[in-house]
Amino acid sequence: MGYGERRNHDLLKPDLRVSGVWEIDLDDLLARGISGIILDIDNTLAPWGSYDIPGPVREWIEEAKARGFHLCILTNNYGARADWFSRELDVGAVRGWVKPWAWGYRRAMRKLGTDADSTVMVGDQLFTDIRGANRLGIYSVLVLPLSDRELPHTRFKRTLERKILGDIDER
């Protein structure tokens, strides 16, 4: 089954799970025909609420750009925070209440000049990052959160995510 042919029960199943963005193999992405990378901010690029981008994250992003990948942030953050990351990493951004809605991912792909078959979404949450990408057939990568600190409703969703990921691991 290709990325664009997901069944409803697979919408929360990431194509790949890694500890952090630095573990994503850029050669593998190229071999898959991927040229555009969509990235979440909180607990993917930086710990939640922080402006501290870990060294391995920065290095991976710089390597991706050097290898010709186009990168764009897709975040439910508004304003200054999203703009700061966009400037700091020199990548585009689509911000506001954009995930898991298809139009947010489509806006990011327009910025990247890609389509679903040539794009990857990297994020730390099943119900926003992964579900939104999977609905459009975008290759999805789930990373472990960089921090335990997050909004109360996100902590609640983590309980559900652990159950779902456990079920996926058992298949």
C-alpha positions as CSV (number, residue, x, y, z in Angstrom):
1,M,0.0,0.0,0.0
2,G,1.5,3.4,-1.0
3,Y,1.5,6.5,1.2
4,G,-1.7,7.8,-0.6
5,E,-3.7,4.6,-0.2
6,R,-4.1,4.5,3.6
7,R,-7.0,2.8,5.2
8,N,-8.8,4.7,8.0
9,H,-7.3,2.6,10.8
10,D,-3.8,3.4,9.5
11,L,-4.3,7.2,9.9
12,L,-2.5,7.1,13.3
13,K,0.3,4.8,12.2
14,P,3.6,6.6,11.3
15,D,5.6,5.3,8.4
16,L,8.8,5.6,10.6
17,R,9.5,6.1,14.3
18,V,12.8,7.6,15.5
19,S,14.2,9.1,18.6
20,G,14.8,12.5,17.0
21,V,15.1,14.3,13.7
22,W,18.8,13.6,13.6
23,E,18.0,9.9,13.2
24,I,16.1,10.4,9.9
25,D,18.3,9.1,7.1
26,L,18.5,11.7,4.4
27,D,19.7,9.2,1.8
28,D,16.6,7.1,2.5
29,L,14.4,10.1,1.9
30,L,16.1,10.9,-1.4
31,A,15.7,7.2,-2.4
32,R,12.0,7.6,-1.7
33,G,11.8,10.6,-4.0
34,I,11.3,13.0,-1.2
35,S,12.5,16.6,-1.7
36,G,10.3,18.5,0.8
37,I,10.4,18.2,4.6
38,I,7.6,19.6,6.8
39,L,8.6,20.1,10.4
40,D,6.7,20.6,13.7
41,I,8.3,23.0,16.3
42,D,7.3,22.0,19.8
43,N,9.0,18.9,21.1
44,T,10.3,18.2,17.5
45,L,12.7,21.0,16.8
46,A,12.9,22.4,20.3
47,P,11.5,21.5,23.7
48,W,8.0,22.7,24.3
49,G,7.9,26.5,24.9
50,S,11.7,26.8,24.4
51,Y,13.8,28.6,21.9
52,D,16.7,26.2,22.5
53,I,17.2,24.2,19.4
54,P,19.5,21.2,20.2
55,G,22.7,20.9,18.3
56,P,21.9,17.6,16.6
57,V,18.6,19.1,15.3
58,R,20.4,22.2,13.9
59,E,23.1,20.0,12.3
60,W,20.5,17.7,10.6
61,I,18.5,20.7,9.3
62,E,21.7,22.3,7.8
63,E,22.7,19.0,6.3
64,A,19.2,18.6,4.8
65,K,19.4,22.1,3.2
66,A,22.9,21.4,2.0
67,R,21.7,18.2,0.3
68,G,19.0,20.2,-1.6
69,F,15.9,19.5,0.5
70,H,13.3,22.2,0.9
71,L,12.1,22.7,4.5
72,C,9.0,24.3,5.9
73,I,7.7,24.6,9.5
74,L,4.0,23.7,10.0
75,T,2.9,24.8,13.4
76,N,-0.2,25.5,15.4
77,N,1.8,28.3,17.0
78,Y,0.9,31.9,16.0
79,G,3.0,34.9,15.4
80,A,6.3,35.6,17.0
81,R,7.3,32.1,18.0
82,A,6.7,30.6,14.6
83,D,8.4,33.6,12.9
84,W,11.5,33.3,15.2
85,F,12.0,29.6,14.2
86,S,11.5,30.4,10.6
87,R,14.1,33.1,10.7
88,E,16.5,31.2,13.0
89,L,16.5,28.1,10.7
90,D,16.1,30.0,7.5
91,V,13.1,28.0,6.4
92,G,9.5,28.8,5.5
93,A,6.6,28.5,7.9
94,V,2.9,28.0,7.8
95,R,1.4,28.9,11.2
96,G,-1.8,29.2,13.1
97,W,-4.4,26.5,13.7
98,V,-3.2,24.4,10.7
99,K,-2.9,20.8,12.0
100,P,-4.3,18.3,11.4
101,W,-6.3,20.1,8.7
102,A,-5.4,19.2,5.1
103,W,-5.3,22.8,4.0
104,G,-2.4,23.5,6.3
105,Y,-0.3,20.7,4.8
106,R,-1.3,21.8,1.3
107,R,-0.1,25.3,2.1
108,A,3.2,23.9,3.3
109,M,3.6,21.8,0.2
110,R,2.9,24.8,-2.0
111,K,5.7,26.7,-0.2
112,L,8.0,23.7,-0.7
113,G,7.0,23.2,-4.4
114,T,6.2,19.5,-3.6
115,D,3.2,17.2,-3.6
116,A,2.3,14.4,-1.2
117,D,4.5,11.8,-2.9
118,S,7.6,14.0,-2.6
119,T,7.0,15.3,1.0
120,V,7.7,14.0,4.5
121,M,6.1,15.3,7.7
122,V,8.2,15.1,10.9
123,G,6.5,15.6,14.3
124,D,6.0,14.3,17.8
125,Q,2.2,13.9,17.9
126,L,-0.1,11.2,16.4
127,F,-3.3,13.2,16.5
128,T,-2.0,16.3,14.7
129,D,1.3,15.7,12.9
130,I,0.9,12.1,11.8
131,R,-2.8,12.0,11.3
132,G,-2.8,15.1,9.2
133,A,0.1,13.9,7.0
134,N,-1.4,10.4,6.6
135,R,-4.8,11.7,5.5
136,L,-3.0,13.3,2.5
137,G,-0.7,10.4,1.8
138,I,2.4,12.2,3.0
139,Y,5.2,10.0,4.4
140,S,5.1,10.5,8.1
141,V,7.9,10.3,10.7
142,L,7.1,10.3,14.5
143,V,9.9,11.5,16.8
144,L,10.0,11.1,20.6
145,P,9.1,14.4,22.3
146,L,12.2,16.4,23.3
147,S,10.7,17.3,26.6
148,D,8.0,16.1,29.1
149,R,6.8,19.7,29.4
150,E,3.7,20.5,27.3
151,L,0.1,21.7,27.5
152,P,-2.3,19.8,29.7
153,H,-4.5,18.7,26.8
154,T,-1.3,17.3,25.0
155,R,-0.4,15.3,28.1
156,F,-3.9,13.8,28.0
157,K,-3.5,12.9,24.4
158,R,-0.1,11.3,25.2
159,T,-2.0,8.6,27.2
160,L,-4.0,7.7,24.2
161,E,-1.0,7.8,21.9
162,R,0.9,5.3,24.2
163,K,-2.1,2.9,23.9
164,I,-2.3,3.3,20.1
165,L,1.5,2.9,19.7
166,G,1.4,-0.2,21.8
167,D,-1.3,-1.7,19.6
168,I,0.8,-0.8,16.5
169,D,3.9,-2.5,18.0
170,E,1.9,-5.6,18.6
171,R,0.9,-6.0,14.9
